[in-house]
């Protein structure tokens, strides 16, 4: 079977072992300033394999590949489909600016 260079057998086995392992993996860097959950999920999908993730998430492999290779931010409903197998859900929040707006 053809595998992308990013596939990692050891990491794939861990990620496929259960939802807690997947959630821990994608949230590992949560406290970092440059934390990006979408990039973490894309990385995890690449490590476990597109075929394996698409079966786990009940998504078409072409949709998964398009998600991984896109630089665009998907719709919230799309993010929900990709986040669910990791035991997390997307949330949009708004915070006030640090300065007063004139």
C-alpha positions as CSV (number, residue, x, y, z in Angstrom):
1,X,0.0,0.0,0.0
2,X,1.2,3.5,-0.9
3,X,1.9,5.7,2.1
4,X,2.7,9.4,2.3
5,X,6.1,10.3,3.7
6,X,4.3,11.8,6.7
7,X,2.7,8.4,7.7
8,X,4.1,7.1,11.0
9,X,3.3,3.6,12.0
10,X,4.0,4.1,15.7
11,X,2.0,7.3,16.0
12,X,-0.7,5.9,13.8
13,X,-1.2,2.9,16.2
14,X,-1.4,5.2,19.2
15,X,-3.9,7.6,17.5
16,X,-6.0,4.7,16.3
17,X,-6.0,3.1,19.8
18,X,-8.8,5.4,21.1
19,X,-10.3,8.8,21.4
20,X,-8.4,9.7,24.5
21,X,-5.1,9.1,22.8
22,X,-6.2,11.3,19.8
23,X,-7.5,14.1,22.1
24,X,-4.2,14.1,24.1
25,X,-2.2,14.3,20.9
26,X,-4.0,17.2,19.3
27,X,-4.2,19.2,22.6
28,X,-0.6,18.5,23.7
29,X,0.6,22.0,22.8
30,X,-2.5,23.9,24.0
31,X,-0.6,26.3,26.2
32,X,1.8,27.3,23.5
33,X,1.4,30.8,22.0
34,X,1.5,29.4,18.5
35,X,-1.0,26.6,19.1
36,X,-3.1,25.8,16.1
37,X,-5.7,23.1,16.5
38,X,-6.4,22.8,12.8
39,X,-2.8,22.2,12.0
40,X,-2.5,19.7,14.9
41,X,-5.4,17.8,13.5
42,X,-4.1,17.8,10.0
43,X,-0.7,16.5,11.3
44,X,-2.5,13.8,13.2
45,X,-4.5,12.7,10.2
46,X,-1.3,12.6,8.1
47,X,0.4,10.5,10.7
48,X,-2.4,8.0,11.0
49,X,-3.2,7.9,7.3
50,X,-5.9,9.4,5.2
51,X,-7.6,6.1,4.5
52,X,-7.7,5.1,8.2
53,X,-8.9,8.5,9.3
54,X,-11.6,8.7,6.7
55,X,-12.9,5.3,7.8
56,X,-12.8,6.4,11.5
57,X,-14.6,9.7,10.8
58,X,-17.0,8.2,8.2
59,X,-15.8,10.8,5.6
60,X,-14.7,10.3,2.0
61,X,-10.9,10.1,1.6
62,X,-11.1,12.9,-1.1
63,X,-12.8,15.2,1.5
64,X,-10.1,14.4,4.0
65,X,-7.3,15.0,1.5
66,X,-8.9,18.3,0.5
67,X,-9.1,19.4,4.1
68,X,-5.4,18.5,4.7
69,X,-4.2,20.3,1.6
70,X,-6.3,23.5,2.0
71,X,-5.0,26.7,3.5
72,X,-8.6,28.0,3.8
73,X,-10.5,27.9,7.1
74,X,-13.4,25.5,6.7
75,X,-17.0,26.1,7.8
76,X,-17.8,25.4,11.4
77,X,-19.9,22.4,10.3
78,X,-17.0,20.9,8.4
79,X,-14.7,21.4,11.4
80,X,-17.1,19.6,13.6
81,X,-16.8,16.5,11.4
82,X,-13.1,16.5,11.5
83,X,-12.8,17.4,15.2
84,X,-15.2,14.8,16.5
85,X,-12.9,11.7,16.1
86,X,-10.4,13.6,18.3
87,X,-12.9,14.2,21.1
88,X,-12.9,17.9,20.7
89,X,-15.4,20.4,19.2
90,X,-14.7,23.8,17.6
91,X,-15.8,26.9,19.3
92,X,-15.7,30.5,18.1
93,X,-15.1,33.1,20.7
94,X,-14.6,36.9,20.7
95,X,-12.5,38.9,23.1
96,X,-12.3,42.6,23.6
97,X,-9.4,44.5,22.1
98,X,-6.6,45.5,24.5
99,X,-7.0,49.2,23.6
100,X,-9.9,51.6,23.2
101,X,-11.3,52.1,19.8
102,X,-11.8,55.8,18.9
